[in-house]
Amino acid sequence: MARYLCHDEPELLEFEAEVLESRPGAVRLSRTAFYPGGGGQLPDRGLLEWHGGQIGIAGFEERAGHVWHLLAEPVEVSGAVRCEVDREFRFLMQQLHTDLHIVNALVFQAFDGALVTGVQMAADGTARIDFDLPDADNQRIRALEPGINDAIAQDLAVSEICVPYHDAHAEAGLLRSKAVTPPPQADGTIRVIEIAGLDRQACGGTHLTSTGQSRPVRIRKVDNKGRHNRRVRIELVDAAGS
């Protein structure tokens, strides 16, 4: 599980850096506050400015342990740059990711420790999370919606801690994925996201600092995906429910 500057300084959305390596349409920077994506969360969007102009960030790729910024056009960039993370898009992903943790927590509690089999967030304010839930009553899952919104309304604090690798594997319920075990960070710890009084689980994404920063959530649909999987689809709604 890589650790990024956006973990250590989540409010850093504008920053300066130097180009360390460059090729047409891609740069490696001396530092970056962009989240490159992973764990079902979409990568950040944003802009890069240099002496030759301004260009959009089209994506990211990892090469030999380094994050490369993919540019919207095959331009050559060098020297000092200024970067800006798209605030609205980052905030959208933070809401969805935090809300999926709430969904995960309530399903884990209500269905005897059901594990996650897949997650995906979307740019339209929707997301899905899949659970290993054979023979589950889909209406019981739907009935969790008020509890999800109650957790949002309580404005519970969301924080991060780092747990030693072996302790993380020994703690029941900390690792929720059925198929993927998060690798340790460089210091041998696992990054854990805590929602006060509700949840504690390993995660490498970006999150809100309190649940009340999120819009309310609607469960759009619960699908059967094979005999074991239940797919819960959620969407952010405004305060009026539309």
MARBA-3410 file (N, C-alpha, C, O; in Angstrom, 1 decimal):
242
0.9,-1.2,0.0,0.0,0.0,0.0,0.9,1.2,0.0,1.5,1.5,1.0 ~ 0.9,2.0,-1.1,1.8,3.2,-1.2,1.2,4.3,-0.3,0.0,4.4,-0.1 ~ 2.1,5.1,0.2,1.7,6.3,1.0,2.0,7.5,0.1,3.1,7.6,-0.4 ~ 1.1,8.4,0.0,1.2,9.6,-0.9,1.2,10.9,-0.1,0.7,10.9,1.1 ~ 1.6,11.9,-0.7,1.6,13.2,-0.1,0.2,13.6,0.3,-0.1,14.3,1.3
-0.8,13.2,-0.5,-2.2,13.5,-0.3,-2.7,12.9,1.0,-3.7,13.3,1.6 ~ -2.0,11.8,1.5,-2.4,11.2,2.8,-1.9,12.1,3.9,-2.6,12.4,4.9 ~ -0.6,12.6,3.8,0.0,13.4,4.8,-0.5,14.9,4.9,-0.6,15.5,5.9 ~ -0.8,15.4,3.7,-1.3,16.8,3.6,-2.6,16.8,2.7,-2.5,17.3,1.6 ~ -3.7,16.3,3.2,-4.9,16.3,2.4,-5.5,17.6,1.9,-6.2,17.7,1.0
-5.1,18.7,2.6,-5.6,20.0,2.2,-4.7,20.7,1.2,-5.0,21.8,0.7 ~ -3.6,20.0,0.8,-2.6,20.6,-0.2,-3.2,20.3,-1.6,-3.0,19.2,-2.1 ~ -3.8,21.3,-2.2,-4.4,21.1,-3.5,-3.7,22.0,-4.5,-4.1,21.8,-5.7 ~ -2.8,22.8,-4.1,-2.0,23.6,-5.1,-0.6,23.5,-4.6,-0.3,23.6,-3.4 ~ 0.4,23.1,-5.5,1.7,22.9,-5.1,2.7,23.2,-6.2,2.3,23.2,-7.4
4.0,23.4,-5.9,5.0,23.6,-6.9,6.0,22.4,-6.8,6.1,21.8,-5.8 ~ 6.6,22.1,-7.9,7.5,21.0,-8.0,8.4,21.2,-9.2,8.3,22.1,-9.9 ~ 9.4,20.3,-9.3,10.4,20.3,-10.4,10.2,19.0,-11.2,9.9,18.0,-10.7 ~ 10.4,19.2,-12.5,10.3,18.0,-13.4,11.6,17.2,-13.2,12.7,17.8,-13.5 ~ 11.5,16.0,-12.8,12.7,15.1,-12.7,13.0,14.3,-14.0,14.1,14.1,-14.3
11.9,13.9,-14.6,12.0,13.1,-15.9,10.9,13.5,-16.7,9.8,13.9,-16.2 ~ 11.1,13.5,-18.0,10.0,13.9,-19.0,10.1,13.1,-20.2,11.2,12.7,-20.7 ~ 9.0,12.8,-20.8,8.8,12.3,-22.1,7.6,12.9,-22.8,6.8,13.5,-22.0 ~ 7.4,12.9,-24.1,6.2,13.5,-24.6,4.9,13.1,-24.0,4.5,11.9,-24.0 ~ 4.2,14.0,-23.3,2.9,13.7,-22.7,3.0,13.1,-21.3,2.0,12.6,-20.8
4.2,13.1,-20.7,4.3,12.6,-19.4,5.4,13.2,-18.6,6.5,13.5,-19.2 ~ 5.3,13.3,-17.3,6.4,13.9,-16.4,6.4,13.1,-15.1,5.4,12.7,-14.6 ~ 7.6,13.1,-14.6,7.8,12.6,-13.2,8.2,13.8,-12.4,9.2,14.5,-12.8 ~ 7.5,14.1,-11.3,7.8,15.3,-10.5,8.5,15.0,-9.2,8.6,13.9,-8.8 ~ 9.2,16.1,-8.7,9.9,16.0,-7.4,8.9,15.7,-6.3,9.4,15.1,-5.3
7.7,16.1,-6.4,6.7,15.7,-5.4,5.3,15.9,-6.1,5.2,16.6,-7.1 ~ 4.3,15.3,-5.5,3.0,15.4,-6.1,1.9,15.2,-5.0,2.0,14.4,-4.1 ~ 0.9,16.0,-5.0,-0.2,15.9,-4.1,-1.5,15.3,-4.7,-2.5,15.2,-4.1 ~ -1.3,14.8,-6.0,-2.4,14.1,-6.6,-2.5,12.7,-6.1,-1.5,12.0,-5.8 ~ -3.8,12.2,-6.0,-4.0,10.8,-5.7,-4.1,10.1,-7.0,-5.0,10.4,-7.8
-3.3,9.1,-7.2,-3.2,8.4,-8.6,-4.3,7.4,-8.8,-4.3,6.8,-9.9 ~ -5.2,7.2,-7.8,-6.3,6.2,-8.0,-5.9,4.9,-7.4,-4.7,4.6,-7.2 ~ -6.9,4.0,-7.2,-6.7,2.7,-6.6,-7.8,2.3,-5.7,-8.4,3.2,-5.1 ~ -8.0,1.0,-5.5,-9.0,0.6,-4.5,-10.4,1.0,-4.9,-11.3,1.1,-4.1 ~ -10.6,1.1,-6.2,-12.0,1.5,-6.7,-12.2,3.0,-6.8,-13.2,3.4,-7.3
-11.2,3.8,-6.3,-11.4,5.2,-6.3,-10.7,5.8,-7.6,-9.6,5.3,-7.9 ~ -11.4,6.7,-8.3,-10.8,7.3,-9.5,-9.7,8.2,-9.2,-9.7,8.8,-8.1 ~ -8.7,8.3,-10.1,-7.6,9.2,-9.8,-8.0,10.7,-9.8,-9.0,11.0,-10.5 ~ -7.3,11.5,-9.1,-7.5,13.0,-9.1,-7.5,13.5,-10.5,-6.8,12.9,-11.4 ~ -8.1,14.6,-10.7,-8.0,15.4,-11.9,-7.3,16.7,-11.6,-7.2,17.1,-10.4
-6.8,17.5,-12.6,-6.2,18.7,-12.3,-5.4,19.3,-13.5,-5.6,18.9,-14.6 ~ -4.6,20.3,-13.1,-3.9,21.1,-14.1,-2.4,21.2,-13.8,-2.0,21.1,-12.6 ~ -1.6,21.3,-14.8,-0.1,21.5,-14.6,0.2,22.8,-15.4,-0.1,22.8,-16.6 ~ 0.9,23.7,-14.8,1.4,24.9,-15.5,2.9,24.9,-15.5,3.6,24.5,-14.5 ~ 3.5,25.3,-16.6,5.0,25.4,-16.8,5.2,26.6,-17.7,4.3,27.3,-18.1
6.5,26.8,-18.0,6.9,28.0,-18.7,6.3,28.0,-20.1,6.2,29.0,-20.8 ~ 5.9,26.8,-20.6,5.3,26.7,-21.9,3.8,26.8,-22.0,3.2,26.8,-23.1 ~ 3.1,26.9,-20.8,1.7,27.1,-20.8,1.0,26.2,-19.7,1.6,26.0,-18.7 ~ -0.2,25.8,-20.0,-1.0,25.0,-19.1,-1.5,23.8,-19.8,-1.9,23.8,-20.9 ~ -1.6,22.6,-19.0,-2.1,21.4,-19.6,-2.9,20.6,-18.6,-2.5,20.7,-17.4
-3.9,19.9,-19.0,-4.6,19.0,-18.1,-3.9,17.8,-17.7,-3.1,17.3,-18.5 ~ -4.2,17.3,-16.5,-3.6,16.0,-16.1,-4.6,14.9,-16.6,-5.8,14.9,-16.2 ~ -4.2,14.0,-17.4,-5.1,13.0,-18.0,-5.1,11.7,-17.2,-6.0,10.8,-17.5 ~ -4.1,11.5,-16.4,-4.1,10.2,-15.6,-2.7,10.0,-15.0,-1.9,10.9,-15.0 ~ -2.5,8.8,-14.5,-1.2,8.5,-13.8,-0.8,7.1,-14.2,-1.7,6.2,-14.5
0.5,6.8,-14.1,1.0,5.4,-14.2,2.2,5.3,-13.3,2.9,6.2,-13.1 ~ 2.4,4.1,-12.9,3.5,3.8,-12.0,4.5,3.0,-12.8,4.3,2.0,-13.4 ~ 5.8,3.5,-12.7,6.9,2.9,-13.4,8.1,2.8,-12.4,8.5,3.8,-11.9 ~ 8.5,1.6,-12.1,9.7,1.4,-11.2,9.5,2.1,-9.9,10.4,2.7,-9.3 ~ 8.3,2.1,-9.4,8.0,2.7,-8.1,7.8,4.1,-8.1,7.6,4.8,-7.0
7.8,4.8,-9.3,7.5,6.2,-9.4,6.2,6.5,-10.1,5.8,5.8,-11.0 ~ 5.5,7.5,-9.6,4.3,8.0,-10.3,4.6,9.0,-11.4,5.2,10.0,-11.2 ~ 4.1,8.6,-12.6,4.2,9.5,-13.7,2.9,10.2,-13.9,1.8,9.6,-13.8 ~ 2.9,11.5,-14.3,1.7,12.3,-14.6,1.5,12.3,-16.1,2.4,12.7,-16.8 ~ 0.4,11.7,-16.5,0.1,11.7,-18.0,-0.7,13.0,-18.4,-1.7,13.3,-17.7
-0.2,13.6,-19.4,-0.7,14.9,-19.8,-1.7,14.8,-20.9,-1.7,13.8,-21.7 ~ -2.6,15.7,-21.0,-3.7,15.7,-22.0,-3.2,15.8,-23.4,-4.0,15.4,-24.3 ~ -2.0,16.3,-23.7,-1.4,16.3,-25.0,0.0,15.9,-24.9,0.6,16.0,-23.9 ~ 0.6,15.5,-26.1,2.0,15.0,-26.1,3.0,16.1,-26.1,3.9,16.1,-26.9 ~ 2.9,17.0,-25.1,3.9,18.1,-25.0,5.1,17.7,-24.2,5.1,16.7,-23.4
6.2,18.4,-24.3,7.4,18.2,-23.6,7.5,19.3,-22.5,7.3,20.5,-22.8 ~ 7.6,18.9,-21.2,7.6,19.8,-20.1,8.9,19.6,-19.3,9.4,18.5,-19.2 ~ 9.5,20.8,-18.9,10.7,20.8,-18.1,10.7,21.9,-17.1,9.9,22.8,-17.2 ~ 11.6,21.8,-16.2,11.8,22.9,-15.2,10.8,22.9,-14.1,10.3,21.9,-13.7 ~ 10.5,24.1,-13.6,9.6,24.3,-12.5,8.2,24.2,-13.0,7.9,24.7,-14.1
7.3,23.6,-12.2,5.9,23.5,-12.6,5.0,23.9,-11.4,5.5,23.8,-10.2 ~ 3.8,24.3,-11.6,2.8,24.5,-10.6,1.6,23.6,-10.9,1.2,23.6,-12.1 ~ 1.1,22.9,-9.9,0.0,22.0,-10.2,-1.2,22.4,-9.3,-1.0,22.9,-8.2 ~ -2.3,22.0,-9.8,-3.6,22.3,-9.0,-4.5,21.1,-9.1,-4.8,20.6,-10.2 ~ -4.9,20.5,-8.0,-5.8,19.4,-7.9,-7.2,20.0,-8.1,-7.6,21.0,-7.5
-8.0,19.3,-8.9,-9.5,19.7,-9.0,-10.2,19.4,-7.7,-10.4,18.3,-7.3 ~ -10.5,20.5,-7.0,-11.1,20.5,-5.7,-12.4,19.8,-5.7,-12.7,18.9,-4.8 ~ -13.3,20.1,-6.6,-14.6,19.5,-6.6,-14.6,18.0,-6.8,-15.4,17.3,-6.2 ~ -13.7,17.6,-7.8,-13.7,16.2,-8.0,-13.1,15.4,-6.9,-13.6,14.3,-6.5 ~ -12.0,16.0,-6.2,-11.4,15.3,-5.1,-12.5,15.2,-4.0,-12.6,14.1,-3.3
-13.3,16.3,-3.8,-14.3,16.2,-2.7,-15.4,15.2,-3.0,-15.9,14.5,-2.1 ~ -15.7,15.1,-4.3,-16.7,14.1,-4.7,-16.2,12.7,-4.3,-17.0,11.9,-3.8 ~ -15.0,12.4,-4.7,-14.4,11.1,-4.4,-14.3,10.9,-2.8,-14.5,9.8,-2.4 ~ -14.0,11.9,-2.1,-13.9,11.8,-0.6,-15.3,11.4,-0.1,-15.3,10.6,0.8 ~ -16.3,12.1,-0.6,-17.6,11.7,-0.1,-18.0,10.3,-0.4,-18.4,9.5,0.5
-17.8,9.9,-1.6,-18.2,8.5,-2.0,-17.4,7.5,-1.2,-17.9,6.5,-0.8 ~ -16.1,7.7,-1.1,-15.3,6.8,-0.4,-15.6,6.6,1.1,-15.7,5.5,1.6 ~ -15.9,7.8,1.7,-16.3,7.8,3.1,-17.6,7.1,3.3,-17.8,6.3,4.2 ~ -18.6,7.4,2.4,-19.9,6.8,2.5,-19.8,5.3,2.2,-20.6,4.5,2.8 ~ -18.9,4.8,1.4,-18.8,3.4,1.2,-18.2,2.7,2.4,-18.6,1.5,2.7
-17.4,3.4,3.2,-17.0,2.8,4.5,-18.2,2.7,5.4,-18.2,1.7,6.2 ~ -19.1,3.6,5.4,-20.3,3.5,6.2,-21.1,2.3,5.8,-21.6,1.6,6.6 ~ -21.3,2.2,4.5,-22.1,1.1,4.0,-21.4,-0.2,4.4,-22.1,-1.2,4.9 ~ -20.1,-0.3,4.2,-19.3,-1.5,4.6,-19.5,-1.8,6.0,-19.7,-3.0,6.4 ~ -19.4,-0.8,6.9,-19.5,-1.0,8.3,-20.9,-1.6,8.7,-20.9,-2.5,9.5
-21.9,-1.0,8.2,-23.3,-1.5,8.5,-23.6,-2.9,8.0,-24.2,-3.7,8.7 ~ -23.1,-3.2,6.8,-23.3,-4.5,6.3,-22.4,-5.5,7.1,-22.9,-6.6,7.4 ~ -21.2,-5.2,7.4,-20.3,-6.0,8.2,-21.0,-6.4,9.5,-20.9,-7.5,10.0 ~ -21.7,-5.4,10.2,-22.3,-5.6,11.5,-23.6,-6.4,11.3,-23.9,-7.3,12.1 ~ -24.4,-6.1,10.3,-25.7,-6.7,10.1,-25.6,-8.1,9.5,-26.6,-8.9,9.7
-24.6,-8.5,8.8,-24.5,-9.7,8.1,-23.3,-10.5,8.5,-22.6,-11.2,7.7 ~ -23.0,-10.5,9.8,-22.0,-11.5,10.4,-20.6,-11.4,9.7,-20.0,-12.4,9.4 ~ -20.1,-10.2,9.5,-18.8,-10.0,9.0,-18.6,-10.2,7.5,-17.6,-10.7,7.1 ~ -19.6,-9.9,6.7,-19.6,-10.1,5.3,-18.4,-9.3,4.7,-18.2,-8.2,5.0 ~ -17.6,-10.0,3.8,-16.4,-9.4,3.2,-16.7,-8.7,1.9,-17.7,-9.1,1.2
-15.9,-7.8,1.5,-16.1,-7.0,0.3,-15.4,-7.8,-0.9,-14.3,-8.3,-0.7 ~ -16.1,-7.9,-2.0,-15.5,-8.5,-3.2,-15.2,-7.6,-4.3,-14.6,-8.0,-5.4 ~ -15.6,-6.3,-4.2,-15.3,-5.3,-5.2,-15.9,-4.0,-4.9,-16.9,-3.9,-4.2 ~ -15.2,-2.9,-5.4,-15.7,-1.5,-5.2,-15.4,-0.7,-6.4,-14.4,-0.9,-7.1 ~ -16.3,0.2,-6.7,-16.0,1.2,-7.8,-16.8,2.5,-7.6,-18.0,2.4,-7.4
-16.1,3.6,-7.7,-16.7,4.9,-7.6,-16.7,5.5,-9.0,-15.9,5.2,-9.8 ~ -17.7,6.4,-9.2,-17.9,7.0,-10.5,-18.0,8.5,-10.5,-18.3,9.1,-9.4 ~ -17.7,9.1,-11.6,-17.6,10.6,-11.6,-19.0,11.2,-11.6,-19.1,12.4,-11.4 ~ -20.1,10.4,-11.7,-21.4,11.0,-11.7,-22.0,11.0,-10.3,-23.2,11.2,-10.1 ~ -21.2,10.8,-9.2,-21.7,10.8,-7.9,-22.4,9.5,-7.5,-23.1,9.4,-6.5
-22.1,8.4,-8.2,-22.6,7.1,-7.8,-21.4,6.2,-7.5,-20.3,6.5,-7.8 ~ -21.7,5.0,-6.8,-20.7,4.1,-6.5,-21.3,2.7,-6.3,-22.5,2.6,-6.1 ~ -20.5,1.7,-6.4,-21.0,0.3,-6.0,-20.0,-0.3,-5.1,-18.8,-0.1,-5.2 ~ -20.6,-1.2,-4.3,-19.7,-2.1,-3.5,-20.3,-3.5,-3.4,-21.5,-3.6,-3.2 ~ -19.5,-4.5,-3.7,-20.0,-5.9,-3.7,-19.6,-6.6,-2.5,-18.5,-6.4,-1.9
-20.5,-7.4,-2.0,-20.2,-8.2,-0.8,-20.4,-9.7,-1.1,-21.3,-10.1,-1.9 ~ -19.7,-10.5,-0.3,-19.9,-12.0,-0.4,-21.1,-12.3,0.6,-20.9,-12.4,1.8 ~ -22.3,-12.3,0.0,-23.5,-12.5,0.8,-24.4,-13.5,0.2,-25.5,-13.2,-0.3 ~ -24.0,-14.8,0.3,-24.9,-15.8,-0.2,-26.3,-15.9,0.5,-26.3,-15.8,1.7 ~ -27.3,-16.0,-0.3,-28.7,-16.1,0.3,-29.2,-14.9,1.1,-30.1,-15.0,1.9
-28.5,-13.8,1.0,-28.9,-12.6,1.7,-30.3,-12.0,1.2,-30.5,-12.1,0.0 ~ -31.1,-11.5,2.1,-32.3,-10.9,1.7,-32.0,-9.4,1.2,-31.5,-8.6,2.0 ~ -32.2,-9.1,0.0,-31.8,-7.8,-0.6,-32.6,-6.7,0.1,-32.1,-5.6,0.2 ~ -33.8,-7.0,0.6,-34.6,-5.9,1.3,-33.9,-5.6,2.6,-34.0,-4.4,3.1 ~ -33.3,-6.5,3.2,-32.5,-6.2,4.5,-31.4,-5.3,4.2,-31.1,-4.4,5.0
-30.8,-5.5,3.0,-29.7,-4.6,2.7,-30.2,-3.2,2.4,-29.7,-2.2,2.8 ~ -31.3,-3.1,1.6,-31.9,-1.8,1.3,-32.3,-1.1,2.6,-32.3,0.2,2.7 ~ -32.8,-1.8,3.6,-33.2,-1.2,4.9,-32.1,-0.6,5.6,-32.4,0.1,6.7 ~ -30.9,-0.7,5.2,-29.7,0.0,5.9,-29.7,1.5,5.5,-28.9,2.2,6.2 ~ -30.4,1.9,4.5,-30.3,3.3,4.0,-30.5,4.3,5.2,-29.7,5.3,5.3
-31.5,4.2,6.0,-31.6,5.2,7.1,-30.4,5.2,8.0,-30.0,6.3,8.5 ~ -29.9,4.1,8.3,-28.7,4.0,9.2,-27.5,4.7,8.5,-26.7,5.3,9.2 ~ -27.3,4.5,7.2,-26.2,5.2,6.5,-26.4,6.7,6.7,-25.4,7.4,7.0 ~ -27.6,7.2,6.4,-27.8,8.7,6.5,-27.7,9.2,8.0,-27.4,10.3,8.2 ~ -28.1,8.3,8.9,-27.9,8.7,10.3,-26.5,8.9,10.7,-26.1,9.8,11.4
-25.6,8.0,10.2,-24.2,8.1,10.4,-23.6,9.4,9.8,-22.7,10.0,10.3 ~ -24.1,9.7,8.6,-23.7,11.0,8.0,-24.2,12.2,8.8,-23.4,13.1,9.1 ~ -25.4,12.2,9.2,-26.0,13.3,10.0,-25.3,13.5,11.4,-25.2,14.6,11.9 ~ -24.8,12.4,11.9,-24.1,12.5,13.2,-22.8,13.2,13.1,-22.2,13.6,14.2 ~ -22.3,13.4,11.9,-21.0,14.2,11.7,-19.9,13.5,12.5,-19.2,14.2,13.3
-19.7,12.2,12.3,-18.7,11.5,13.0,-17.3,11.8,12.5,-17.1,12.0,11.3 ~ -16.3,12.0,13.4,-15.0,12.3,13.0,-14.4,11.1,12.2,-14.6,9.9,12.5 ~ -13.6,11.5,11.1,-12.9,10.5,10.3,-11.4,10.8,10.4,-11.0,11.9,10.2 ~ -10.7,9.8,10.8,-9.2,10.0,11.0,-8.4,8.8,10.5,-9.0,7.8,10.1 ~ -7.1,9.0,10.5,-6.2,7.9,10.0,-5.2,7.6,11.1,-4.7,8.4,11.8
-4.9,6.3,11.2,-3.8,5.8,12.0,-3.0,4.8,11.2,-3.5,4.3,10.2 ~ -1.9,4.4,11.7,-1.1,3.4,11.0,-0.8,2.3,12.0,-0.4,2.5,13.2 ~ -1.1,1.1,11.6,-1.1,-0.1,12.5,0.0,-1.0,12.0,0.1,-1.3,10.8 ~ 0.9,-1.6,12.9,1.9,-2.5,12.4,1.2,-3.7,11.6,0.1,-4.1,11.9 ~ 1.9,-4.1,10.6,1.4,-5.1,9.7,0.8,-6.3,10.4,-0.3,-6.7,10.1
1.6,-6.9,11.3,1.2,-8.1,11.9,0.0,-7.9,12.8,-0.9,-8.7,13.0 ~ -0.1,-6.7,13.5,-1.2,-6.4,14.3,-2.5,-6.2,13.5,-3.6,-6.6,13.9 ~ -2.3,-5.6,12.3,-3.5,-5.4,11.4,-4.1,-6.7,11.0,-5.3,-6.9,10.9 ~ -3.2,-7.7,10.7,-3.7,-9.0,10.3,-4.3,-9.8,11.5,-5.1,-10.7,11.3 ~ -3.9,-9.5,12.7,-4.4,-10.2,13.9,-5.7,-9.6,14.3,-6.4,-10.2,15.1
-6.0,-8.3,13.9,-7.2,-7.7,14.4,-8.4,-8.0,13.6,-8.5,-7.7,12.4 ~ -9.4,-8.7,14.2,-10.6,-9.1,13.4,-11.3,-8.0,12.9,-11.6,-7.0,13.6 ~ -11.7,-8.0,11.6,-12.5,-7.0,10.9,-11.7,-5.8,10.4,-12.3,-4.9,9.8 ~ -10.4,-5.8,10.6,-9.7,-4.6,10.1,-9.4,-4.7,8.6,-9.4,-3.7,7.9 ~ -9.2,-5.9,8.1,-9.0,-6.2,6.6,-10.3,-6.8,6.1,-10.7,-7.9,6.5
-11.0,-6.0,5.2,-12.4,-6.4,4.8,-12.5,-7.0,3.4,-13.6,-7.5,3.1 ~ -11.5,-7.0,2.7,-11.5,-7.5,1.3,-11.4,-9.0,1.3,-10.5,-9.5,2.0 ~ -12.2,-9.7,0.6,-12.1,-11.2,0.5,-10.9,-11.6,-0.3,-10.3,-12.7,0.0 ~ -10.5,-10.9,-1.3,-9.5,-11.3,-2.3,-8.2,-10.6,-2.2,-7.2,-11.1,-2.6 ~ -8.2,-9.3,-1.7,-7.1,-8.5,-1.8,-6.6,-8.1,-0.4,-7.3,-7.6,0.4
-5.3,-8.4,-0.1,-4.7,-8.1,1.2,-3.8,-6.8,0.9,-2.9,-6.9,0.2 ~ -4.1,-5.7,1.6,-3.3,-4.5,1.4,-1.9,-4.7,1.8,-1.6,-5.2,2.9 ~ -0.9,-4.4,0.9,0.5,-4.5,1.3,0.9,-3.4,2.3,0.2,-2.4,2.4 ~ 1.9,-3.6,3.1,2.3,-2.6,4.0,2.9,-1.4,3.4,3.4,-1.5,2.2 ~ 2.9,-0.3,4.1,3.6,0.9,3.6,5.1,0.7,3.8,5.6,-0.3,4.3
5.9,1.7,3.4,7.4,1.6,3.5,7.9,1.3,4.9,8.9,0.7,5.1 ~ 7.1,1.8,5.9,7.6,1.6,7.3,7.0,0.3,7.9,7.2,0.1,9.1 ~ 6.4,-0.5,7.1,5.9,-1.8,7.6,4.5,-1.7,8.3,4.1,-2.7,8.9 ~ 3.8,-0.6,8.2,2.5,-0.4,8.8,1.4,-0.5,7.7,1.7,-0.3,6.5 ~ 0.2,-0.7,8.2,-1.0,-0.6,7.3,-1.8,0.7,7.7,-2.0,0.9,8.8
-2.2,1.4,6.7,-3.0,2.6,6.9,-4.4,2.2,7.2,-5.0,1.4,6.4 ~ -5.0,2.8,8.2,-6.3,2.4,8.7,-7.1,3.7,8.8,-6.7,4.7,9.4 ~ -8.4,3.7,8.3,-9.3,4.8,8.4,-10.3,4.4,9.5,-10.9,3.4,9.5 ~ -10.5,5.4,10.4,-11.4,5.2,11.5,-12.6,6.2,11.4,-12.3,7.4,11.2 ~ -13.8,5.7,11.6,-14.9,6.6,11.7,-15.4,6.4,13.1,-15.8,5.3,13.6
-15.3,7.5,13.9,-15.5,7.5,15.3,-16.7,6.7,15.8,-17.8,7.1,15.4 ~ -16.5,5.7,16.6,-17.7,4.9,17.1,-18.4,4.0,16.1,-19.3,3.3,16.5 ~ -17.9,3.9,14.9,-18.6,3.2,13.9,-17.7,2.1,13.2,-18.1,1.0,13.0 ~ -16.5,2.6,12.7,-15.8,1.7,11.8,-14.3,1.9,11.9,-13.8,3.0,12.3 ~ -13.6,0.9,11.5,-12.1,0.9,11.5,-11.7,-0.2,10.5,-11.9,-1.4,10.7
-11.1,0.3,9.4,-10.6,-0.7,8.4,-9.5,-0.1,7.6,-9.3,1.1,7.4 ~ -8.7,-1.0,7.0,-7.6,-0.6,6.2,-8.0,0.0,4.9,-9.0,-0.5,4.3 ~ -7.3,1.0,4.5,-7.7,1.7,3.2,-6.6,2.7,2.8,-5.9,3.2,3.6 ~ -6.5,2.8,1.5,-5.4,3.7,0.9,-5.9,4.9,0.2,-5.2,5.6,-0.4 ~ -7.3,5.2,0.3,-7.8,6.3,-0.5,-7.9,7.6,0.3,-7.3,7.8,1.3
-8.7,8.5,-0.3,-8.9,9.8,0.3,-10.3,9.9,0.9,-11.2,9.3,0.3 ~ -10.4,10.6,2.0,-11.7,10.6,2.8,-12.0,12.0,3.3,-11.1,12.9,3.4 ~ -13.2,12.2,3.8,-13.6,13.4,4.5,-13.0,13.4,5.9,-12.4,12.4,6.3 ~ -13.0,14.5,6.5,-12.5,14.6,7.9,-13.7,14.3,8.9,-13.5,14.1,10.1 ~ -14.9,14.4,8.4,-16.1,14.0,9.2,-17.2,13.6,8.3,-17.3,14.2,7.2
-18.1,12.7,8.8,-19.1,12.2,7.9,-20.1,13.3,7.5,-20.7,13.2,6.4 ~ -20.3,14.3,8.3,-21.3,15.3,8.0,-21.0,16.2,6.8,-21.8,17.0,6.4 ~ -19.8,16.1,6.3,-19.4,16.8,5.1,-20.0,16.2,3.9,-20.0,16.9,2.8 ~ -20.5,15.0,4.0,-21.1,14.3,2.8,-22.6,14.7,2.6,-23.3,15.0,3.6 ~ -23.0,14.7,1.4,-24.4,14.8,1.1,-25.1,13.5,1.5,-24.4,12.5,1.7
-26.4,13.5,1.7,-27.1,12.2,2.0,-26.9,11.2,0.9,-26.5,11.6,-0.3 ~ -27.2,10.0,1.2,-27.0,8.9,0.2,-28.3,8.1,0.0,-29.1,8.0,0.9 ~ -28.5,7.7,-1.2,-29.6,6.8,-1.5,-29.1,5.5,-2.0,-28.2,5.5,-2.8 ~ -29.7,4.4,-1.6,-29.4,3.1,-2.2,-30.3,3.0,-3.4,-31.5,2.8,-3.4 ~ -29.6,3.0,-4.6,-30.3,2.9,-5.8,-30.8,1.5,-6.1,-31.9,1.4,-6.6
-30.0,0.5,-5.8,-30.4,-0.8,-6.2,-29.5,-1.8,-5.5,-28.3,-1.5,-5.2 ~ -30.0,-3.0,-5.3,-29.2,-4.1,-4.8,-29.4,-5.3,-5.8,-30.5,-5.7,-6.0 ~ -28.3,-5.6,-6.4,-28.3,-6.7,-7.5,-27.7,-8.0,-7.0,-26.8,-8.0,-6.1 ~ -28.2,-9.1,-7.5,-27.5,-10.4,-7.3,-26.5,-10.6,-8.4,-26.9,-10.6,-9.6 ~ -25.3,-10.7,-8.1,-24.2,-11.0,-9.0,-23.6,-12.4,-8.8,-22.6,-12.5,-8.2
-24.4,-13.4,-9.2,-24.0,-14.7,-8.9,-24.6,-15.2,-7.6,-25.3,-14.4,-7.0 ~ -24.3,-16.4,-7.2,-24.9,-17.0,-6.0,-24.4,-16.3,-4.8,-25.2,-16.2,-3.8 ~ -23.2,-15.8,-4.8,-22.6,-15.3,-3.5,-22.7,-13.7,-3.5,-22.9,-13.2,-2.4 ~ -22.5,-13.1,-4.6,-22.3,-11.6,-4.6,-23.6,-10.8,-4.6,-24.5,-11.1,-5.3 ~ -23.6,-9.8,-3.7,-24.6,-8.8,-3.7,-24.0,-7.5,-4.0,-23.0,-7.0,-3.3
-24.5,-6.8,-5.0,-23.9,-5.5,-5.4,-24.8,-4.4,-4.9,-26.0,-4.3,-5.3 ~ -24.3,-3.5,-4.1,-25.1,-2.4,-3.5,-24.7,-1.1,-4.3,-23.5,-0.7,-4.3 ~ -25.6,-0.5,-4.9,-25.4,0.7,-5.7,-25.9,1.9,-4.9,-27.1,1.9,-4.5 ~ -25.1,2.9,-4.7,-25.5,4.1,-4.0,-25.3,5.4,-4.8,-24.6,5.3,-5.8 ~ -25.9,6.4,-4.5,-25.7,7.7,-5.1,-25.9,8.8,-4.1,-26.6,8.7,-3.1
-25.1,9.9,-4.3,-25.2,11.1,-3.5,-26.5,11.9,-3.9,-26.7,12.0,-5.1 ~ -27.2,12.4,-3.0,-28.4,13.2,-3.3,-28.3,14.5,-2.5,-27.5,14.6,-1.6 ~ -29.1,15.5,-2.9,-29.1,16.8,-2.2,-29.9,16.6,-0.9,-30.6,15.6,-0.7 ~ -30.0,17.6,-0.1,-30.6,17.5,1.2,-32.1,17.3,1.0,-32.8,16.7,1.9 ~ -32.7,17.7,-0.1,-34.1,17.4,-0.4,-34.4,16.0,-0.9,-35.6,15.7,-1.0
-33.3,15.3,-1.2,-33.5,13.9,-1.6,-33.6,13.7,-3.1,-34.0,12.6,-3.5 ~ -33.3,14.7,-3.9,-33.3,14.6,-5.3,-32.0,14.5,-6.0,-31.8,14.4,-7.2
END
